[in-house]
Every structure is written in structure tokens, then in C-alpha cells.
Amino acid sequence: MSSTICSDSSSAAMARLLPFQRSRNDPFHMRRSFSFGSINSNSTARRLKSPATVQVSLTTDTHARVIDGKSIAKQIREEISGEISRMNDTIGKVPGLAVVLVGSRKDSQTYVRNKKKACADVGITSYEATLSDDCTEEDLMKHISKFNDDPSVHGILVQLPLPRHLNEEKILNAVSIHKDVDGFHPLNIGRLSMQGREPLFVPCTPKGCIELLHRSGVEIKGKRAVVVGRSNIVGMPAALLLQRENATISIVHSYTKNPEQITKQADIVISAAGVANLVRGSWIKPGAVVIDVGINPVDDDCPRGYRLVGDVCYEEVRKVASAVTPVPGGVGPMTIAMLLSNTLISAKRVYNFK
Amino acid sequence: MSSTICSDSSSAAMARLLPFQRSRNDPFHMRRSFSFGSINSNSTARRLKSPATVQVSLTTDTHARVIDGKSIAKQIREEISGEISRMNDTIGKVPGLAVVLVGSRKDSQTYVRNKKKACADVGITSYEATLSDDCTEEDLMKHISKFNDDPSVHGILVQLPLPRHLNEEKILNAVSIHKDVDGFHPLNIGRLSMQGREPLFVPCTPKGCIELLHRSGVEIKGKRAVVVGRSNIVGMPAALLLQRENATISIVHSYTKNPEQITKQADIVISAAGVANLVRGSWIKPGAVVIDVGINPVDDDCPRGYRLVGDVCYEEVRKVASAVTPVPGGVGPMTIAMLLSNTLISAKRVYNFK
């Protein structure tokens, strides 16, 4: 059995997802983003059909191509950086992202630090409000309101989880929909669900999954796609995005009987269940493309005492699939790249900068 | 092969969908709503297990039970009428529905007339604004704004389609989300998509489909459900509703290859494609339940020159399915019943009437 993977650099959907232009000096940018360095398939099975089209034929006895999220995310950040330079040169403005951090959780502090660094690297100005664990809802709302009113702030991100005494839904709803770069506002999700409507922002992780597929030349239209998990932040919006690209979607969750029978029919599987090694090799159709969103800690002898693994039993699946994302280095780096992308989209909209 | 259909009168989901209580004098109300008069299955195969539980065993060589939407809708309208009487007796208020009709389309006039009559029958006060074909957007907006501000109006329905010179999206967005009894506002759809969020209103036709399943005792949780069609007003929200009830959903549409292979796996099929006789007997798993939303005109020798048929090839499917809705008399009567239900929900919310 073989799988054919074709790049489609003219995809309208891709243009919608990513507002920035690709390098004008590289008409074959799709090939570059294939990250050939990490392709594990038998090179004799790979052939170029035309300058803009790459086909990879894989047989089931070869290993899957590794979709190198780290490298693709780096490429995207470079493109964003280029766009921000152009914006600054043309209109003297740069995007601004405000991050609101409540409390002293170490992991949240690390995430916020990473986001600020990523902003700095591409030229986005970052703003921060740091509040104590016992801050009041009013305190927090005051900061959000200030960022809502600040014209140099184009995106606001409230780092989750919040301390328990704060009403998460109420606080997230206070973020202006025009600055909801997380894309979690129900109005954004509603527009994402509806044909003929456009969300202002697409949630970062599912947007990153789709971008990985696009930049790996995986055709989505007309394909069977199965999403494992139906969370508000990944599974559900990932399914909606796949459907917007005209895939036929199925959503598998904890009430699904025999989920492997459904995933086994899929050309594309996105797993966002949060269960280590849930998706086995036997769950996958030969030649399918598998995107692993899971980041699950499992006990390990290393000094830290644990290591991170995905939802996908990688060693099994890479023997069956045509392409698969690793954990770490797959979807993870894309999330922050998409946050930067959403912030740029927001600033471009505000300044009507094309 | 046989199918077991059990009623579950305590379903929390049903309570959410329909705010009104069922008759206190009829502990076996679920049985009554089975509309036994129209069950075509072999009566020897039908047995009662307990007072509140009905099982219908069907073999593939019997004909499917006909889900009698007309009778179920009548039952619902009676329940709504009872609730409105109770509301009027208790707080001296009744729900109000405003219908906005633009232009002189005969079909729209008929729909509006039917809605007003249905309102009158259950005790909902109806209000109407009738505007000419060439009315301006400002005129129309003024009427919507007036109804938005009127505390005796709990639901506003703009009859579609609107004349072409009017911006439908803009006008529908002008309806207060608290009076959006059609449930089409993106904020409602967003909440419908999200776990842990509740829409203010659920779109009437898909809500009617789910209500037909509930009142026919069809279990949804854990079942494979396939929706044919992905429109904003039926297919997509129907899939979201099925998922909220913990079905495993797949959505089939015009880009789906071999749709019959997917529908054939489903325990529940809802077809809302708008294509006459699309769903053949060979598309259906023996024992499945089939809900036909299509209302398609086909040429006929009758005086009118056409007759209305569903998406489902009824004569074929009734030999395979365990239950099926007819066209007409299936989903159609439920839509208007759900409009009345949504208007009642809105009034109850405003008056905090339990």
C-alpha cells in the first residue's frame, strides 16, 4: 500500500491561516518546509514530479516521515519577523502582546517567560501584568480592561490555570474579542463552526496542527480525518478546522466504543486526548498522517523522574503511518508560533496593513 | 439482526432541551409519545420490560417503526400550552414572539401565518412587522431595535430569505442574543460547540431532531451518529448536539468520498442534505434509526405538479432501519414546536419562572 503526499502551495486555506507572505526568493518554499533532513523514508521511493510538487511514496515496511515541528515553527517565526520588520519600516508600528500572569506557579512563569522571549525574537512588544495569588477579580479585571483600551496592545493572553477563587469563564470573556489571540471566545468558536463566517482568531494549537499538515504538503480536502479528543482548546476546534478544509471528520472521545475501528479508516489522525501511548500502531491505516498533540509525563529513571511522551505510541505508529509528528518537537513549537501569528494578524487588522 | 430501543425518561439532556414539565398524571408519558398507532413493527416482537421502559425488538425482515413527528409535535405543543397557562396563572405573564416579514413571497407569508397560528394555539402573544420588498436596511433595523427593547417580546424571528439588497448577516446580528430564538447567532453556536458552556437557544430543526430521538426512546450516548450535510442551520448544529449527548459523530458532505461506507456504520443517521432520495437502503446499517430532515420537491402528476420527498429513499430504508421519520410528518412539525419551546424558554428566563 502506498501514500501520495502532494504539496499545494497555492492553498487558499493556508493563506487564510497565515497572513504573512513566504520568502519571495524561494518559489519552492514548500519543499524547503518538508524538512528533508529528517525524512526517514526510503529515498529511492521519493521522487519529484515538478518543481512545485513533491511526492513521497511510502510502503508500509518503511518508517514514516517525521514532521519536524521545531524546524517548521522556526521557519514561521522567521516569516513573522520579516513581516514585522516590513510593518515597522512602512508604518512605524509593531504588534503588541499583553500577558497576564496570576500567582506563582512555576510552570506558568516558565510559559510566560518563553512567550515574552518568542515575542522579543520576532519584534513583538510584550506587556505583562503580574498579580499575586490572592488578587481580587476586580484587580484582574482592571488590568484586562486597561489592555483592552491600550491601542498598542493587539493581543491579550491570560495565562491559565487561574487560582480557584477566580471565575475563569467570566475573566476570559472580559478580554476584547478583537484581542482574543487565544481564539477561545465563544463568538470566535461559533464563527469557526459556521460556513461563510470567519473567526477573528483561530485557537493556536489546532491552527498549528493544520499548518503542519499544509507545510508538509498533506492534502486535506476530501480526506477522512479523525480527531481523538474533543476539548474546547484542541480537539473540537481541530475538527472544525479540518471540516473547513473539506475533510470528512469524525470525533472520537471517552464514550466512543472501539475507537481504533474509526481511527483505522482515517487518512489523517490528530490525537489530543492527553493519554500516554493511547494511539497504537494497530489504530492507524497504512500511509496515514498522524499529528500528536499529547504531552504526557510518564515515570522515568532520568534525574527529573519523568519524561514527556505523546498520545501516540511513536515506535509502533512510525512503522505504519506515512508521516508522524514527534513529541517533543512536533506540535509543541507550533503553538507559540501561532500565538505570534495571531498577534501579527490582529495588528495588521488594526492598522489595515496588507 | 435486532435493535433494542429503550426509553430514558430521566435524561438530563432532555430536561435541558425542553424546559417544560411533562404531565404529572402520566408517569408513563414516554410510552404515550411512542405513538404506537403508527408503529409498523411486528407486534409480537415488541415487549414491555417495565412501566417506564419500552423495548422494541426488530428484525431486518420487518419494516421500521415510523417516528410520528406530527403526533410528537402535537404532544409538545400541548405541554407548552400547559406551561404557559401555569405561567399566566402564577405571574400573569405570557411569552411573546415577534415575527418580521419583509416582502411579498407567498411561501414566507404562509410560514409566518402558520407561526402566528401556532403561537395563538399555545397562548404565546405574537407581534408582527411587515415591510415592503423595497424597504431600507434602516427601516428594518428600526423594527428589530423596537422589538429588542420591548419587554413583552421574548423572541424575534426574521423570516428568511430577505430581499437581496438587505445584508442578512448584519440584520440577523442586530437581533438581541437574548431574543435569538432561532439560535443562529454565532455566540449561541459557539456555546453549543463548547463543553461546559450552554447556548441560550438551540436552533429549532436540529433541536427537533434530537427531541424526536429522545421521545422515541433512542439512546444516543456512545452511539455512532452520522450527519449528512453540514449547513449552519441543520447539519452542523445537529452534529454538535449529538456530540453533546456523547455520540461519536461523523459529518458527511459533498466532498466526502463513498459516503455510504460511513453512514452504513451509524446507529443514528440524520440526513439534512437537501437531495431527494440520496440516502438509499444500502447506506443504512440494519437496525439503525434514520431522521430525515430533507424536504425536496420532485415532479409529480398531481395538480400542483410536484410533491415533497425527503433525503431518504423511504421505501428502501424502512426495510433496513429500526425506525425512520416520514416526509411529510416527521421533522417538519417539530421545527415550529421547537420555536414555541425556545420562546417559552426565553420568557421563563426573563421572568425567572421555574
Interface residues (C-beta under 8 A of the other chain):
Chain A: E169 H185 P186 L187 N188 I189 G190 R191 L192 S193 M194 Q195 G196 R197 K221 G222 R230 S231 N232 M236 L240 Q243 N246 A247 T248 I249 S250 I251 V252 H253 Y255 T256 K257 P259 I262
Chain B: E169 H185 P186 L187 N188 I189 G190 R191 L192 S193 M194 Q195 G196 R197 K221 G222 R230 S231 N232 M236 L240 Q243 N246 A247 T248 I249 S250 I251 V252 H253 Y255 T256 K257 I262
